[in-house]
Amino acid sequence: MAGSFVAVRGKPRSSPKRSGGGGADPPLSLAMPTVADLHKTAELEKFLVEAGLYEGEEESAKREEVLREIDQIVKEWVKKVTIQKGYSEQMVKEANAVLFTFGSYRLGVHGPGADIDALCIGPSYVKREEEFFVMLYGALSEMEEVTELQPVPDAHVPVMKFKFRGLPIDLLYASVSLPVIPPDFDISQGSVLCDVDEATVRSLNGCRVADQILRLVPNAEIFRKTLRCLKYWAQRRGVYSNVTGLLGGVSWALLVARVCQLYPNAVPSMLVSRFFRVFTQWQWPNPVMLCAIENDDNLGFAVWDPRKNPRDRSHVMPIITPAYPCMNSSYNVSTSTLRVIMEQFQFGNKICQEIELNKASWSSLFEPFQFFEAYTRYLVVDIVADDDDDLRLWKGWIESRLRQLTLKIERDTKGMLQCHPNPCEYADPSIQCAHCAFYMGLSRKEGMKIRGQKFDIRGTVDEFMHEIGMYTQWKSGMDLAVTHVRKKEIPLYVFEQGCQKTRPPTPICAEQQDQSDKNDSEVCTTTASLVGQLKRKYHSVGGADVDSFKSVRRASVSPACEEASIQLHDDANFGLTNCSTSPHGSEGSTVSGNSCAAVGTIGLVDETSLPGCLMPNVENDPIRTILEQAPSESVVEKDERKLEGIESLASSNCTEFMEVAEVVAGTILTENGDIRLSGHEDKRSSGIEKPWKLKYEVLRQGSGVMDLWLWED
């Protein structure tokens, strides 16, 4: 079997007993393929081959050779552990470990360059924390064949990531309650779950789910071809990523397997079309299941059950794994990402209908999604580290938390502001340093166009940055900035993957600042560009000023705008205030966790209607403002000066005053960044009342107006 490792493949396994049939419902159709269906399937398979989705024989042979070598390494490692623990010679002789594959390789749908997911199963006395992440890690680190070795012991599923002779490997470990692991160990038996912790159950689940999927589909080969096609489609359309809140490989496999059950006699071209037809009409959160959910009172592990588990009731797109304990493979999906997925399902359904009518070809279905043309405003998460090894660790931690930013924005805007995380990462090839960026498209919830409504997500981003700052392996040089860009500010290098940019970005110099403040169509950019910042950091002479390095390290990697008005629709604009700093504060600070809320108020005020004299002044160096750490007295003086221009409005038309006050408040909050954003501790930020809320109270003194902010602590 293409997806299994022949050197460690066990005996043929019989299907375990289940409390239900294949799937929750009988097949929808038993229709056989027509001549036209067979012809379209041949065209589809030809397209996939030409797209380079199949690896050659040489690479396949290399994979199996690498797996044999890793299998031998873990066997020798277990024997060494057995000797060190003082077991008898007979025990040492019988000491063994077995290696299983799972994921795309086990299912037989991997492509060229794909990683290999592998699980090592060892005896009860060989522990994950002590032996796997210490002794085996040490052995691998000394091998020339191993590069980019990265242990992740605190992950939801603990894993050791590395490359072996250039092939990426994700190696898991499970210690089962057996003193000796037999060569024909059967991982499908429920007894393997006896006396193990939940991390071990999750480690075992990948292999058990893959095996169950292959047992439950009517035709494994047709399932593989269909899954390979739809995985490629999902990657092209930007909806393949579990970590960012979209759908991962297991979820796509389960969805395809369910369609195969509903149309057991269909060929791949039919199944692709039926896939989109079924899931554009699916009534979420009704779960997708390949078989009835099993319960085992003896083992006692929690299974997905919204009737008993309150957390399961919040899942918006449940796709349930078939192996005990049954889990929701798509628990990361949020309201925003469900909308994105459903929009792509609708696109696929429309194209497949045209293909059936011979009005379109298969290439139309796989047109890449134009992410940077789909939205007018984006959040950018810029990541910088001192070297590639640090960046790999730092990026992995931040990427694993990105979905939390989406969830927090949904929560704090009551679902009205939605995010589309782009699973791709981007890096400027002209910059010779360790950096990358992730982008998130911003849009209003469909049907929600309420003039004058504001979304204040400063607290949201600040909370996200604080959580990022809790990274236990943080090092000096690891930095993060969350900023915003408009569509025309997207840097050109992100379009290298086949996307077309309708217009180049318009650089705005310092002289254009005043006009930019008055005209919403202009972009004000006062922070130094990525090229300038990083070149100063990485190409300065050894005697350069240390403070300059600190300021550069805090600068945004993406084009930034200290204050910009962002038009979502005809009547909507964002007032996003940009600044950037390390989530751990300044290097000289003893307090970590104070962060930069790089995004300000998202509002619907039309700033183009404001008189130019009432527009806020913009500081030309927000980074220096943070570093200088001005005393609070000077900040209050600044606040008072900014209020002088609108005092005459405070007792007159309240609406006009509110519009002006909102703009000025954004600037005050930015300039007060030395209090709220520096590495020095602000005790007020730890309470319910946030610093920007306090500053806003200064703005409201004596006016008697209603609170302008819709965002609540």
C-alpha positions in Angstrom: 0.0 0.0 0.0 1.4 3.3 -1.1 0.9 5.1 2.2 2.3 2.5 4.6 5.8 1.7 5.5 6.6 -1.9 4.4 9.4 -2.4 6.8 7.1 -2.0 9.8 3.7 -3.0 8.4 2.0 -5.4 10.7 -0.4 -8.2 10.0 -3.6 -7.6 8.0 -6.0 -6.3 10.5 -9.7 -7.0 10.7 -12.2 -4.2 11.2 -13.1 -3.6 14.8 -16.6 -3.9 16.0 -18.6 -0.7 15.7 -22.0 0.3 17.1 -23.3 1.4 13.7 -22.9 1.0 10.0 -20.7 3.0 7.6 -21.9 6.5 8.0 -24.9 8.0 9.7 -27.1 7.5 6.6 -27.4 5.1 3.7 -25.9 6.0 0.3 -27.6 8.8 -1.6 -27.1 7.1 -5.0 -25.8 3.8 -6.3 -25.5 5.1 -9.9 -22.7 3.8 -12.0 -20.5 6.1 -14.0 -21.4 7.0 -17.6 -19.0 7.1 -20.5 -18.9 10.9 -20.1 -18.0 10.5 -16.4 -15.1 8.1 -17.2 -13.9 10.6 -19.9 -13.9 13.5 -17.4 -12.1 11.3 -14.8 -9.4 10.6 -17.3 -9.1 14.4 -18.0 -8.9 15.1 -14.3 -6.2 12.5 -13.6 -4.2 13.9 -16.6 -4.5 17.4 -15.1 -3.2 16.2 -11.7 -0.2 14.4 -13.2 0.7 17.5 -15.2 0.3 19.6 -12.1 3.2 17.5 -10.5 1.2 16.0 -7.7 2.8 12.6 -7.9 6.3 11.9 -6.8 8.7 9.9 -8.9 10.0 6.4 -8.2 13.3 7.6 -7.0 11.8 9.9 -4.4 9.4 7.1 -3.3 12.3 4.8 -2.8 14.2 7.4 -0.8 11.2 7.8 1.5 11.1 4.1 2.3 14.9 4.0 2.8 14.7 6.9 5.2 11.9 5.3 7.2 13.9 2.1 7.4 16.9 4.0 8.8 14.7 5.9 11.4 13.1 2.5 12.3 16.5 1.1 13.0 17.5 4.2 15.0 14.5 4.0 17.4 15.1 0.3 17.9 18.7 0.9 18.9 17.6 3.8 21.1 15.1 1.6 23.1 17.8 -1.1 23.6 20.2 1.6 25.0 17.5 2.8 27.4 16.9 -0.8 28.5 20.6 -1.3 29.2 20.8 2.0 31.1 17.9 1.1 33.3 19.6 -2.2 34.3 17.2 -4.7 32.8 18.3 -8.3 32.2 20.1 -9.5 29.1 16.9 -11.3 28.0 15.0 -8.1 28.3 17.6 -6.2 26.4 17.4 -8.8 23.6 13.6 -8.5 23.4 13.5 -4.7 23.7 11.8 -3.3 20.7 10.1 -0.3 19.1 7.8 -0.1 16.1 7.3 2.7 13.6 4.0 3.6 12.0 3.2 6.2 9.5 0.0 8.3 9.3 -1.3 11.4 7.6 -1.0 11.9 3.9 1.8 9.3 3.5 -0.3 6.6 5.2 -3.3 7.5 3.1 -1.3 7.4 -0.1 -1.9 11.0 -1.1 1.4 12.6 -0.4 3.2 14.6 -3.1 6.8 15.6 -3.9 8.5 17.2 -1.0 5.7 16.4 1.5 6.7 15.6 5.1 6.3 12.2 6.7 4.2 11.8 9.8 5.5 8.9 11.8 4.7 7.4 15.2 7.2 5.5 17.3 5.6 3.1 19.9 7.8 2.0 22.7 7.5 -0.1 25.9 6.1 1.3 29.2 9.4 2.0 30.8 10.7 4.3 28.0 9.1 7.6 28.7 8.4 10.6 26.4 9.8 13.3 28.7 13.0 11.6 29.9 14.0 9.4 27.1 12.4 10.6 23.9 13.0 14.3 24.2 16.4 13.9 25.9 18.2 10.7 24.9 16.8 10.3 21.4 17.0 14.0 20.8 20.7 13.9 21.7 21.3 10.9 19.4 19.6 12.6 16.5 21.5 15.9 17.1 24.8 14.2 16.6 23.9 12.6 13.2 25.0 14.3 10.0 21.9 13.2 8.2 19.7 15.1 10.6 19.1 18.9 10.2 16.7 21.5 11.6 16.0 19.4 14.7 13.2 21.0 16.7 11.6 19.3 19.7 8.1 20.5 20.6 7.4 18.8 23.9 4.7 21.2 25.0 2.5 20.9 21.9 -1.0 19.5 22.0 0.5 16.5 20.4 4.2 16.4 21.4 6.4 16.1 18.4 10.1 16.0 17.3 10.5 17.8 13.9 13.6 17.4 11.8 14.9 16.7 8.3 16.6 13.4 7.6 18.6 13.5 4.4 16.5 16.4 3.3 13.1 14.8 4.0 11.0 16.6 6.6 9.9 14.2 9.4 7.3 14.8 12.2 8.1 12.1 14.8 5.7 11.3 17.6 6.2 8.9 20.5 3.7 6.8 22.5 4.7 4.6 25.4 2.1 1.9 25.8 1.5 -0.4 28.8 3.5 -3.3 27.5 7.0 -4.3 28.7 7.9 -5.6 25.3 6.5 -4.4 21.9 5.9 -7.3 19.5 7.0 -6.8 15.9 3.4 -7.4 14.7 1.9 -4.8 17.2 -1.7 -4.0 16.3 -2.4 -0.4 16.9 -6.1 -0.7 16.0 -7.0 -2.7 19.1 -8.6 -0.7 21.9 -6.3 -2.3 24.5 -3.4 0.0 23.3 -5.3 2.8 25.1 -5.2 1.2 28.5 -3.3 3.1 31.2 -2.0 5.9 29.0 -2.3 9.6 29.3 -4.3 11.9 27.0 -1.1 13.1 25.1 -0.4 9.4 24.3 -4.0 8.9 23.1 -3.7 11.9 20.8 -0.4 10.6 19.5 -1.9 7.2 18.8 -5.1 8.7 17.3 -3.4 9.7 14.0 -2.5 6.2 13.0 -5.8 4.8 14.2 -7.9 7.3 12.3 -6.0 6.8 9.1 -6.5 3.0 9.3 -10.2 3.4 10.0 -10.7 5.8 7.1 -9.2 3.3 4.7 -11.4 0.6 6.1 -14.6 2.6 5.9 -14.4 3.8 2.3 -16.0 1.6 -0.4 -13.0 1.8 -2.7 -9.6 2.9 -1.3 -8.0 3.7 -4.7 -10.9 6.0 -5.8 -10.9 7.6 -2.4 -7.1 8.4 -2.8 -7.5 10.0 -6.2 -10.4 12.1 -5.1 -8.7 13.2 -1.9 -5.5 14.1 -3.8 -7.6 16.3 -6.1 -9.5 18.1 -3.3 -6.4 18.6 -1.2 -4.8 20.3 -4.1 -7.9 22.4 -4.7 -8.0 23.4 -1.0 -4.4 24.5 -1.1 -4.9 26.5 -4.3 -8.0 28.2 -2.8 -6.3 29.0 0.5 -8.5 26.8 2.8 -6.0 24.1 3.7 -4.6 24.8 7.2 -5.6 23.4 10.5 -3.4 25.7 12.6 -4.9 28.9 11.3 -8.5 27.8 11.8 -9.3 26.3 8.4 -9.4 22.6 7.6 -6.3 20.3 7.9 -5.5 17.1 6.2 -7.5 14.8 8.5 -10.7 16.9 8.0 -10.4 16.9 4.3 -9.9 13.1 4.3 -13.0 12.7 6.4 -15.1 14.9 4.2 -14.0 13.1 1.1 -14.5 9.7 2.7 -18.1 10.6 3.6 -18.9 11.6 0.1 -17.4 8.2 -1.1 -19.8 6.5 1.3 -22.7 8.5 -0.1 -21.8 7.6 -3.7 -20.1 4.2 -3.4 -20.0 3.5 -7.2 -18.9 6.9 -8.3 -15.6 7.7 -10.0 -13.4 10.7 -9.0 -14.9 13.2 -11.4 -18.4 12.4 -10.1 -17.2 12.5 -6.5 -15.5 15.9 -6.8 -18.7 17.4 -8.2 -20.9 15.6 -5.5 -18.5 16.8 -2.8 -19.3 20.5 -3.5 -23.0 19.7 -4.1 -23.3 18.0 -0.7 -21.3 20.4 1.4 -22.7 23.6 0.0 -26.0 22.4 1.3 -24.8 20.9 4.5 -26.5 22.3 7.6 -23.7 23.0 10.0 -23.2 22.4 12.8 -24.7 19.0 12.1 -21.6 16.7 12.3 -20.0 14.7 9.5 -19.4 11.2 10.7 -18.2 8.0 8.9 -19.6 5.8 11.6 -21.5 6.0 14.8 -19.6 7.4 17.8 -18.2 4.7 20.0 -18.2 4.8 23.8 -16.0 2.6 26.0 -16.9 2.9 29.7 -13.9 0.7 30.7 -11.4 3.1 29.1 -13.3 6.2 30.1 -11.9 8.7 27.6 -14.1 11.7 26.6 -15.6 11.5 23.1 -17.3 14.2 21.1 -20.8 14.7 22.5 -22.4 18.1 22.6 -25.2 16.7 24.8 -22.7 16.1 27.6 -19.7 18.4 26.9 -20.5 22.1 26.8 -17.3 22.9 24.9 -18.5 20.7 22.0 -21.6 22.8 21.6 -19.5 25.7 20.5 -18.0 23.8 17.5 -19.3 25.4 14.3 -18.2 22.8 11.8 -17.8 19.4 13.5 -16.1 16.7 11.5 -15.7 13.6 13.7 -12.9 11.1 13.6 -14.0 7.4 13.4 -11.5 5.8 15.9 -12.1 5.8 19.6 -12.0 8.2 21.3 -13.9 10.1 18.6 -12.9 13.8 18.4 -13.7 16.8 16.3 -10.9 17.2 13.8 -12.1 20.7 12.9 -12.4 22.3 16.4 -10.2 25.2 15.2 -12.8 26.4 12.7 -14.4 29.7 13.8 -17.4 31.6 12.5 -15.1 33.7 10.2 -13.2 30.8 8.8 -16.4 28.8 8.3 -17.6 31.6 6.1 -14.4 31.5 4.1 -14.7 27.7 3.6 -18.3 27.9 2.6 -17.6 30.6 0.1 -15.0 28.4 -1.5 -17.3 25.4 -1.5 -19.8 27.6 -3.4 -17.1 28.6 -5.9 -16.2 24.9 -6.4 -19.9 23.9 -6.9 -20.4 26.6 -9.5 -17.3 25.6 -11.5 -18.2 21.9 -11.4 -21.7 22.6 -12.7 -20.0 24.4 -15.6 -17.6 21.5 -16.2 -20.6 19.1 -16.3 -22.1 21.3 -19.0 -18.8 21.5 -20.9 -18.6 25.2 -20.3 -15.4 25.0 -18.3 -12.3 22.8 -17.9 -10.7 21.3 -14.8 -8.1 24.1 -14.8 -10.8 26.6 -13.9 -11.6 24.7 -10.7 -8.0 25.0 -9.6 -7.5 28.7 -10.3 -5.7 30.2 -7.2 -7.7 32.3 -4.9 -6.7 36.0 -5.2 -6.4 36.7 -1.5 -4.8 40.1 -1.9 -7.6 41.2 -4.3 -10.4 39.9 -2.1 -10.2 42.5 0.7 -9.5 46.2 1.0 -7.8 46.0 4.4 -5.4 43.5 6.0 -3.9 42.8 9.4 -0.2 41.9 9.1 1.6 39.8 11.7 5.3 40.5 11.2 7.9 38.2 12.9 11.6 38.8 13.3 14.4 36.8 14.9 18.1 36.9 15.1 18.7 33.8 13.0 16.8 31.0 11.2 16.7 28.6 14.1 15.2 31.2 16.4 12.7 32.2 13.7 11.6 28.6 13.3 10.8 28.4 17.0 9.3 31.9 17.3 7.2 31.6 14.1 5.9 28.2 15.2 4.7 29.6 18.5 3.0 32.6 16.9 1.4 30.6 14.1 -0.1 28.3 16.6 -1.8 31.3 18.3 -3.0 33.1 15.2 -6.5 31.5 15.3 -6.8 33.0 18.8 -6.5 36.4 17.3 -9.4 35.6 14.9 -11.5 34.3 17.8 -10.8 37.4 19.9 -11.7 39.8 17.1 -15.0 37.9 16.6 -15.7 38.0 20.3 -14.9 41.7 20.8 -16.9 42.8 17.8 -19.8 40.4 18.4 -19.1 38.7 15.1 -19.5 41.8 13.0 -15.9 42.0 12.0 -14.6 38.9 10.4 -11.1 37.7 9.6 -9.7 35.5 6.8 -6.2 34.2 7.8 -4.0 33.5 4.9 -2.2 30.1 5.6 0.9 31.2 3.5 3.8 33.0 5.1 5.8 35.6 3.2 9.3 36.9 3.4 11.0 39.6 1.4 13.8 37.9 -0.6 15.8 41.1 -0.8 16.2 41.2 3.0 19.1 39.1 4.4 17.7 38.4 7.8 15.4 36.0 9.6 11.8 37.3 9.1 8.4 36.4 7.8 4.9 37.8 7.8 1.3 36.4 7.9 -1.7 38.3 6.5 -5.3 38.3 7.6 -8.1 39.8 5.4 -10.7 42.0 7.2 -14.3 42.3 6.2 -17.6 43.2 7.7 -20.1 40.5 8.3 -22.3 40.1 5.3 -25.4 42.3 5.5 -24.0 44.5 8.3 -23.7 48.1 7.1 -24.5 50.4 10.0 -23.2 53.9 9.6 -21.4 55.3 12.5 -20.6 51.9 14.2 -17.1 51.5 15.5 -14.9 48.5 16.3 -12.2 49.1 18.8 -9.8 46.2 18.7 -6.8 47.7 20.4 -7.6 45.7 23.5 -8.0 42.6 21.4 -4.6 42.9 19.8 -3.0 43.9 23.2 -4.5 40.7 24.7 -3.1 38.7 21.8 0.3 40.2 22.2 0.3 39.5 25.9 -0.4 35.8 25.2 2.4 35.7 22.7 4.7 37.2 25.3 4.2 34.3 27.5 6.4 32.1 25.3 8.8 30.2 27.6 11.6 29.9 25.1 11.7 33.6 24.1 15.1 35.0 23.3 16.4 38.5 22.7 15.8 39.4 19.1 12.5 37.6 18.8 10.0 40.3 18.0 6.5 40.8 16.7 4.4 43.6 15.2 0.7 43.6 14.4 -0.1 46.3 11.9 -2.5 47.0 9.1 -2.1 47.7 5.4 -4.5 48.7 2.7 -4.7 46.7 -0.5 -2.5 49.0 -2.5 0.2 48.9 0.2 0.8 45.2 -0.2 4.5 44.7 -1.0 5.2 43.3 -4.4 7.1 40.2 -3.2 3.9 38.6 -1.9 2.6 38.3 -5.5 5.4 36.0 -6.7 3.1 32.9 -6.4 1.1 33.7 -9.6 -1.2 36.4 -8.3 -1.7 39.5 -10.3 -1.5 42.9 -8.6 -3.9 45.4 -10.1 -1.8 48.4 -9.2 1.6 49.0 -7.5 1.8 50.5 -4.0 2.0 54.2 -3.9 4.9 55.4 -1.7 4.1 58.4 0.4 6.9 60.7 1.5 7.0 62.9 4.6 6.0 66.0 2.6 2.7 64.4 1.8 1.7 63.8 5.4 -0.6 66.8 5.8 -2.5 66.1 2.6 -2.7 62.4 3.7 -4.4 63.4 6.9 -7.0 65.4 5.0 -7.8 62.9 2.3 -8.8 59.4 3.2 -7.7 58.0 -0.2 -4.1 58.8 0.6 -1.9 56.6 2.8 0.4 58.1 5.4 3.5 56.1 6.0 5.8 57.4 8.7 7.6 54.3 9.9 10.7 53.3 8.1 10.3 50.6 5.5 11.3 47.0 6.0 14.4 47.3 3.8 15.7 50.3 5.6 15.0 48.9 9.1 16.5 45.5 8.6 19.5 46.7 6.6 20.3 49.0 9.5 20.0 46.1 11.9 22.0 43.5 10.0 24.5 45.6 8.0 25.7 48.1 10.7 29.3 48.0 11.8 30.1 46.4 15.2 30.5 49.8 16.9 27.0 51.0 16.0 24.8 52.5 18.6 22.9 49.9 20.6 19.8 52.1 20.9 19.5 52.1 17.1 19.4 48.3 17.1 16.6 48.4 19.7 14.5 50.8 17.7 15.0 48.8 14.5 14.0 45.6 16.3 10.8 47.3 17.2 10.0 48.4 13.8 7.3 46.8 11.7 8.4 44.5 8.9 5.4 45.5 6.7 4.6 49.0 5.4 3.0 50.9 8.3 0.9 53.9 8.8 0.8 55.7 12.1 -2.7 56.8 11.5 -4.8 55.9 8.4 -8.5 55.9 7.6 -9.5 52.6 6.1 -12.6 52.3 3.9 -14.2 48.9 4.3 -17.3 49.6 2.2 -18.8 52.8 0.9 -19.6 54.0 4.4 -17.0 52.3 6.5 -13.6 53.3 7.6 -11.0 52.0 10.1 -8.9 54.3 12.2 -6.0 51.9 12.9 -3.1 53.3 14.8 0.1 51.5 14.1 3.2 51.0 16.3 5.3 48.0 17.0 7.4 46.5 19.7 8.4 43.2 21.2 5.7 41.5 23.2 8.4 41.1 25.9 9.0 44.8 26.2 12.4 46.5 25.9 15.6 44.6 26.5 16.4 46.7 29.5 13.1 46.0 31.2 12.6 43.6 34.0 8.9 43.2 33.1 7.8 41.0 30.2 4.4 40.8 28.7 3.7 44.5 28.1 2.7 44.6 24.5 2.0 47.0 21.7 -1.6 47.1 20.6 -0.7 47.9 17.1 -4.3 48.3 15.9 -6.5 51.0 17.0 -10.2 51.9 16.6 -12.0 50.5 13.6 -14.7 53.0 12.9 -17.3 54.3 10.4 -16.5 58.0 10.7 -15.9 59.8 7.4 -12.7 61.7 8.2 -12.6 63.3 4.8 -15.4 65.6 5.9 -13.4 67.0 8.8 -11.7 70.5 8.5 -8.0 70.2 8.0 -7.2 72.3 11.0 -9.0 69.8 13.3 -7.2 66.8 12.0 -4.7 65.4 14.6 -1.0 66.1 14.2 1.0 62.9 13.6 4.4 62.3 15.1 7.0 61.4 12.6 8.8 58.8 14.7 6.6 56.5 16.7 9.5 54.2 17.4 11.5 56.9 19.0 8.5 57.9 21.1 8.4 54.5 22.6 12.1 54.4 23.3 12.4 57.8 24.9 9.8 56.9 27.5 8.6 60.5 28.1 7.2 61.2 31.6 3.5 61.2 32.1 3.4 64.9 32.8 4.5 65.7 29.3 1.9 63.4 27.9 -0.9 65.1 29.8 0.3 68.4 28.4 0.1 67.0 24.9 -3.4 65.8 25.6 -4.5 69.2 26.7 -3.0 70.9 23.6 -4.9 68.5 21.4 -8.1 69.2 23.2 -7.8 72.9 22.7 -8.8 72.6 19.0 -12.2 71.1 19.9 -13.1 72.8 23.1 -15.5 75.1 21.3 -17.3 72.1 19.9 -17.8 70.4 23.2 -20.9 72.4 24.2 -22.4 72.6 20.6 -23.3 70.0 18.1 -22.6 66.7 19.9 -22.3 64.7 16.6 -19.6 66.8 15.1 -17.8 66.8 18.4 -17.9 63.0 18.6 -16.4 62.7 15.1 -13.5 65.0 15.8 -13.0 63.6 19.3 -12.7 60.1 17.9 -10.0 61.1 15.5 -8.1 63.0 18.2 -8.4 60.2 20.7 -6.7 57.8 18.3 -3.7 60.1 18.1 -3.6 60.7 21.8 -3.6 57.0 22.4 -0.7 56.6 19.9 1.3 59.3 21.5 0.7 57.9 24.9 2.4 54.8 23.7 5.4 55.5 26.0 3.1 54.8 29.0 1.0 52.0 27.6 3.5 50.3 25.3 6.9 50.5 26.8 8.7 47.8 28.7 8.0 49.5 32.0 5.1 48.1 33.9 1.8 50.0 34.0 -0.1 48.6 36.9 -3.3 50.0 35.5 -3.1 47.7 32.4 -3.4 44.6 34.7 -6.9 45.7 35.9 -10.2 45.8 34.2 -9.9 49.4 33.2 -7.4 49.7 30.3 -4.9 52.6 29.9 -6.6 53.9 26.8 -9.9 53.9 28.6 -8.3 56.2 31.3 -6.9 58.5 28.6 -10.3 58.7 27.0 -11.7 59.8 30.4 -9.4 62.8 30.1 -10.9 63.6 26.7 -14.4 63.4 28.1 -13.9 65.7 31.1 -16.4 68.4 31.3 -18.1 67.5 28.0 -20.9 65.3 29.4 -21.1 63.4 26.1 -21.9 59.7 25.9 -19.1 57.1 25.7 -18.0 56.8 22.0 -16.5 53.4 22.2 -18.6 50.3 21.4 -15.7 48.0 22.4 -16.1 46.8 26.0 -13.4 45.5 28.4 
